[in-house]
Amino acid sequence: MSEDKKIRGGALLARAFKEKGVEHVFTLSGGFCNPALEGFMECQMKVINCPHEQIAGHFADGHTRITRKPAVCLVGPEGFANAVPAMMEAWGERSPVIFVTGSSTLKRQGAGGFKEIDDVAIAAPLTKYSACITDGERINEFVDRAYKIATNGYPGAVHLSLPVDIMFSSFPENIGRHERPFDLTPQTPAKAWPEPARLQTVLDKLSAAKRPVLIGGHGVWWSEAEQYLEEAGRKLGIPVFNIPYHQKLLGEECEAYMGLADIHQYHPSKDAFCETDLVLMVGARLDNQMNFGTPPLFPETVDLVCINGSHEEIEFNRAADFALLSDPGAFLQAMIAHLDSPSFTLGRDWYELNSQRRADWVKQMIADVDAEANSPEFGGRIHPMQLAMDVQSAMNDDDWLVIDGGNTHFWSEIAINLAGYMGKKLGGILHPGTFSLLGVGVSFAVSAKNIHPQKNVVLISGDGAFLSGGLSIEAAFQENRPITVVIDNNGGLDCISQQQERLFESGKHYATDFRDIPFHSMFEGLGGYGELVMKREDIIPAVKRAMASGKTACVNVKVKGVISPIVLATTSKRDKASIE
């Protein structure tokens, strides 16, 4: 680099991200960000312009979840407020997205500068790290710190604010390079290896257990240890469950995988958790999804052990009976090696019992839904679970499925388990995270198509969810990343209306209905493919035609609203003035 050449602060920022190996930037182009955009152009980094800042954040989140590499969401100061929901969604999934704000001038900070907001303070509760770059000489330093914080320990989103006067000012292109670290390329994240004595304590508990279960959380995904989770369950004969809402760790067709650790969406998990004597939760948190570790989900007789790769998670999981600080992959490999220990004598009866319970549940669930859909009160309408089953039947192995919505999400989760048990091998699954944020589906689907352009990507979206984030479909057309959107069209916010009908004294719902929206015609107007489906037998052919069209497509399916088991259970709790 030349000693004399000067470049803008925005170009320094772009070069810093290029050096970190960041490949994709998602933005809604704004004047405050132009120097950075020029820098990304010069660095030949892919920039995707989105119709809204929230969409840009969801795109970056989806890309990061799939690749497990940080992507950048770049917004202006006023657009920062629009990106906050995406920041919250990434926070719930611990997705290490790097949010960057081109912010108001540093020179006049606090004096009411143009579009001045306290973006650093707003982002702080929703990120691992939020800071303002106060000196152009320190741009590399801040990017390096943010990247390392995002990817190390407990992964998570970070936020950097680059004031417009630094963004546009010129600096020597090698500024700040005289300080350590001289190598600013991405480093492999540090991992915690288990303390031998505490690891042995857990292995001794495993040897003594007669009915152990494994519950995997998002920490397994971010440590790239899902293959060890599958191997540990299969070889040791331990049933494996997945934390609800978080990244799917194993394909539903995997032998050791039973279903979600959710007694409502996968009923046999209730029996497993009531009868187990040892729960090994790996890379997961004892939050509301796990009833905070308390009965009745986990009885007092259960030995509850949490294995986490960061001190933040260990501290959060204070309710565990025993905690082990360990990278999930390191612990699971130790479990697999324990198979050769003379003290490990677990047979296959417990494993086979859980497998049989899953088989029985699959058979019963399909029969119950078919009986309900054939009842007179259903009026020949399509059940949302039948829709999700048929959509998967139309897809090829290794295609990607994305889910978005309330009841749409929950019924689709059940259908994914059923189809997986019957051999369906999806390439991947994406869905809303802990906060159940509607409107993520299109962004996640286009992200999947961007990374896997040769695969079909199908989104099953509730009509309300599509209305929340559907404008992002323009990015699929703009970037030539055709996806297929299947609308679970029940004519309103069904997840809410179903609750209202059970909670309101009148037995009616209120302020949740939509007009009859021709979603398929909307796609045709944008240059895509569209079909309206009214009968179940037309679903599979329509989805196949949509995927074969080579266009971004919509299959608008008129479905009857049906309350899902988890929403029914939540409604009952809320009726008693408690949702947890």
Disulfide bonds with the S-S distance in Angstrom:
none
